[in-house]
Structure formats: C-alpha cells, structure tokens
C-alpha cells in the first residue's frame, strides 16, 4: 500500500462493542475493515485506519449500523 492510498489526515474507524447488536451490516458493507467475533457475533475492527479506497464502504457501514456502534472520524481516535 502506498502513502498516496491513505488520506493526508487519516480517517479512523471505531466500534463500540457494548453498543453492537450483531446485525452484521458493517461486515456486509466493508468486509476488509470489519468482521464479527466467532464467540458473540459482535463487531471487530480489522483496520482502524483503512485506505482511501475503503472509505466509501466504511461510510456505508456507519450509515447501515442499526445501533450506532460504528463510527468514522478524521484524525486520532481516543
């Protein structure tokens, strides 16, 4: 992956597992960025700073998340 594939100020993905209801919409929208845990079905973030090529899919995942557990923010996530 090249430096030009990432935004200049990185987008950061965050998932709050205690808000997740396991619907899996994030995985359907952005499988390169999200997965679901085998034991409880809750969201797992595979790449918290995805390349620019994945940002549209992540935006779709954020929109589709029924519980609001998934967010995408510019800059550092704390």
GUPA-151622 format. One record per residue: residue in one letter; z, y, x of N, C-alpha, C, O, CB in turn. Coordinates in steps of 0.2 Angstrom, whole numbers, plus 5000, padded with zeros to 4 digits. Each point is the difference from the previous one (the first is absolute). Glycine has a CB too. Layout:
// GUPA-151622
{fido A,{Z,Y,X},{Z,Y,X},{Z,Y,X},{Z,Y,X},{Z,Y,X}};
...
//
This chain:
// GUPA-151622
{fido X,{5000,4994,5004},{5000,5006,4996},{5000,5006,5004},{5004,5001,5005},{5002,4993,4986}};
{fido X,{4990,5011,5008},{4999,5006,5004},{5005,5005,4998},{5002,5000,4994},{4986,4997,5008}};
{fido X,{5013,5008,5002},{5004,5006,4998},{4997,5004,4994},{5003,5003,4996},{5001,4997,5016}};
{fido X,{4989,5000,4988},{4997,5003,4994},{5001,4997,4994},{4998,5003,4994},{4994,5001,5014}};
{fido X,{5010,4990,4992},{5001,4996,4993},{5006,5002,4997},{5001,4998,4994},{4993,4993,5011}};
{fido X,{5011,5012,4998},{5006,5002,4997},{5000,5008,4999},{4997,5004,5004},{5009,4986,5002}};
{fido X,{4997,5012,4989},{5001,5007,4998},{5003,5004,5006},{5005,4997,5003},{4995,5001,4985}};
{fido X,{4999,5008,5013},{5003,5004,5005},{5008,5001,4999},{5004,4999,5005},{4985,5007,4997}};
{fido X,{5013,4995,4992},{5007,4999,4998},{5000,4994,4996},{4998,5000,4994},{5004,5013,5006}};
{fido X,{5001,4982,5002},{5000,4993,4997},{5003,5000,4993},{5005,5003,4998},{4995,4992,5013}};
{fido X,{4997,5001,4985},{5002,4999,4993},{5005,4994,5001},{4999,4995,5004},{4991,5009,4990}};
{fido X,{5016,4996,5003},{5005,4995,5000},{5001,4997,4993},{5001,5003,4995},{5004,5003,5015}};
{fido X,{4995,4987,4990},{5001,4996,4994},{5007,4998,5000},{5003,4998,5005},{4985,4998,4995}};
{fido X,{5015,5005,4995},{5007,4997,4999},{5001,4996,4993},{4997,5002,4995},{5007,5008,5012}};
{fido X,{5000,4985,4993},{5001,4997,4994},{5008,4999,5000},{5003,4998,5004},{4986,4996,4996}};
{fido X,{5013,5007,4994},{5007,5000,4999},{5001,4993,4996},{4999,5000,4994},{5003,5013,5006}};
{fido X,{5001,4982,5003},{5000,4993,4997},{5004,5000,4994},{4999,4996,4996},{4999,4999,5016}};
{fido X,{5008,5008,4988},{5004,5000,4994},{4997,5003,4994},{5003,4999,4994},{5007,5001,5014}};
{fido X,{4985,5004,4993},{4996,5002,4994},{4995,4996,4998},{4997,5000,4994},{5006,5011,5009}};
{fido X,{4994,4985,5001},{4995,4995,4999},{5001,4995,4994},{5006,4997,5000},{4991,5004,5012}};
{fido X,{4998,4998,4984},{5001,4995,4995},{4995,4994,5001},{5000,4996,4996},{5003,5013,4996}};
{fido X,{4994,4991,5014},{4996,4994,5001},{4993,4999,4996},{4998,4995,5000},{5013,5000,5003}};
{fido X,{4987,5011,4995},{4993,4999,4996},{4994,4999,5004},{4995,4997,4998},{5010,5011,4994}};
{fido X,{4996,4993,5015},{4994,4999,5004},{4994,5004,5000},{4995,4999,5003},{5009,4990,4996}};
{fido X,{4997,5017,4998},{4994,5004,4999},{4998,5003,5007},{4994,5002,5001},{5009,5001,4987}};
{fido X,{5002,4998,5016},{4999,5003,5007},{4996,4995,5004},{4995,5002,5004},{5016,5005,4995}};
{fido X,{4990,4987,5001},{4997,4995,5003},{4993,4999,4998},{4995,4999,5004},{5015,4995,4998}};
{fido X,{4989,5007,4992},{4993,4999,4997},{4996,5006,5002},{4994,5000,5002},{5010,4994,4988}};
{fido X,{4999,5012,5011},{4996,5006,5001},{4999,5001,5008},{4995,5002,5002},{5010,5003,4988}};
{fido X,{5000,4993,5014},{5000,5001,5007},{5003,4994,5004},{5005,5000,5003},{4995,5012,4995}};
{fido X,{4996,4982,5002},{5003,4994,5003},{5001,5001,5007},{5004,4996,5003},{4991,4997,4988}};
{fido X,{5002,5011,5013},{5001,5001,5007},{5006,5004,5002},{5002,5000,5005},{4986,5000,4996}};
{fido X,{5015,5003,4994},{5006,5004,5001},{5006,4997,4996},{5006,5001,5003},{4987,5009,4998}};
{fido X,{5006,4987,4994},{5006,4997,4996},{4999,4992,4999},{4995,4997,5000},{5006,5014,4994}};
{fido X,{5005,4986,5005},{5001,4993,4999},{5006,5000,4995},{5004,5004,4999},{4990,4992,5012}};
{fido X,{5007,4998,4987},{5006,4998,4996},{5004,4995,5004},{4997,4995,5002},{4998,5008,4987}};
{fido X,{5012,4997,5011},{5004,4996,5003},{5000,4993,4996},{5000,5000,4994},{5007,5009,5010}};
{fido X,{4993,4986,5000},{4999,4993,4997},{5007,4998,4996},{4999,4997,4995},{4993,5000,5014}};
{fido X,{5013,5006,4993},{5007,4998,4997},{5001,5003,4994},{5003,4998,4995},{5001,5000,5016}};
{fido X,{4994,5009,4988},{5002,5004,4994},{4994,5003,4997},{5001,5003,4995},{5010,4999,5010}};
{fido X,{4983,4998,4998},{4994,5003,4997},{5000,5008,5001},{4996,5003,4997},{5004,4988,4995}};
{fido X,{5005,5012,5012},{5000,5007,5000},{4996,5002,5006},{4998,4997,5004},{5013,5004,4991}};
{fido X,{4987,5006,5004},{4995,5003,5005},{5002,5000,5007},{5006,5000,5002},{4991,5007,4989}};
{fido X,{4998,4991,5014},{5001,5001,5007},{4995,5004,5002},{4994,5000,4998},{5011,4989,5003}};
{fido X,{4996,5016,5004},{4996,5005,5003},{4997,4996,5006},{5004,4999,5005},{5001,5012,4990}};
{fido X,{4989,4988,5006},{4997,4997,5006},{4998,5005,5005},{5001,4998,5006},{4995,4992,4987}};
{fido X,{5003,5016,5005},{4997,5005,5005},{5003,5007,4997},{4997,5002,4995},{4993,4991,5009}};
{fido X,{5015,5010,4999},{5003,5006,4997},{4996,5006,5002},{5001,5005,4997},{5010,4990,5003}};
{fido X,{4984,5004,5004},{4996,5006,5002},{4993,4997,5000},{4997,4999,5006},{5012,5006,5001}};
{fido X,{4988,4994,4987},{4993,4997,5000},{4995,5005,5003},{5001,5006,5000},{5003,4987,4990}};
{fido X,{4990,5004,5012},{4994,5004,5002},{4998,5004,4994},{5001,4998,4994},{4996,4993,5015}};
{fido X,{4999,5014,4993},{4997,5004,4994},{4996,4996,4996},{4999,5002,4994},{5001,5008,5014}};
{fido X,{4997,4985,4994},{4995,4996,4996},{5004,4996,4994},{4997,4998,4995},{4996,5001,5015}};
{fido X,{5014,5001,4991},{5004,4996,4995},{5003,5005,4995},{5003,4998,4995},{4999,4993,5013}};
{fido X,{4998,5016,4993},{5004,5005,4996},{4998,5000,4993},{5004,5001,4996},{4997,5005,5014}};
{fido X,{4992,4993,4988},{4998,5000,4993},{5003,4994,4997},{5003,5001,4994},{4987,5005,5009}};
{fido X,{5010,4988,5000},{5003,4994,4997},{5008,5001,4999},{5003,4998,4995},{4988,4995,5010}};
{fido X,{5012,5010,5000},{5007,5001,4999},{5002,5005,4995},{5005,4999,4996},{4996,4999,5016}};
{fido X,{4995,5007,4987},{5001,5005,4995},{4999,4997,4993},{5004,5001,4995},{4991,5008,5012}};
{fido X,{5000,4986,4992},{5000,4996,4994},{5006,4996,4999},{5002,4999,4994},{4985,5001,5008}};
{fido X,{5016,4997,5003},{5006,4996,5000},{5006,5004,4997},{5004,4998,4996},{4992,4995,5014}};
{fido X,{5004,5013,4993},{5006,5005,4998},{4999,5001,4993},{5005,5000,4996},{4996,5005,5015}};
{fido X,{4993,4997,4986},{4999,5002,4993},{5001,4994,4996},{5003,5001,4994},{4988,5007,5010}};
{fido X,{5007,4986,4998},{5001,4994,4996},{5007,4997,5000},{5002,4996,4995},{4986,5001,5007}};
{fido X,{5016,5005,5002},{5007,4997,5001},{5004,5002,4993},{5001,5006,4999},{4999,4994,5014}};
{fido X,{5002,4995,4983},{5003,5001,4994},{5007,5003,5001},{5003,5003,4995},{4991,4988,4999}};
{fido X,{5010,5008,5011},{5006,5002,5001},{5001,5006,5005},{5006,5003,5001},{4997,4985,4997}};
{fido X,{4992,5014,5005},{5000,5006,5005},{5003,4998,5006},{5003,5004,5004},{4998,5003,4986}};
{fido X,{4999,4987,5012},{5003,4997,5006},{4996,5002,5006},{5003,5000,5006},{5003,4991,4988}};
{fido X,{4988,5010,5006},{4995,5001,5005},{4998,5008,5001},{4999,5003,4995},{4997,4985,5004}};
{fido X,{5005,5014,5007},{4998,5007,5001},{4996,5001,5006},{5000,4996,5004},{5010,5008,4990}};
{fido X,{4986,5002,5006},{4996,5001,5006},{5001,5008,5002},{4999,5004,4995},{4992,4987,5002}};
{fido X,{5012,5010,5009},{5001,5007,5002},{4997,5002,5006},{4999,4995,5005},{5012,5004,4989}};
{fido X,{4988,5007,5007},{4997,5002,5006},{5006,5001,5005},{5005,5003,4998},{4985,5003,4996}};
{fido X,{5009,4992,5012},{5006,5001,5005},{5004,4994,5001},{4999,4995,4997},{5000,5017,5001}};
{fido X,{5007,4989,5005},{5005,4995,5001},{5004,4999,4994},{5002,5004,4996},{4999,5000,5015}};
{fido X,{5000,4989,4988},{5004,4998,4994},{5007,4998,5003},{5001,4997,5005},{4989,4998,4989}};
{fido X,{5015,5008,5003},{5007,4998,5002},{5004,4996,4995},{5005,4998,5001},{4995,5013,5005}};
//
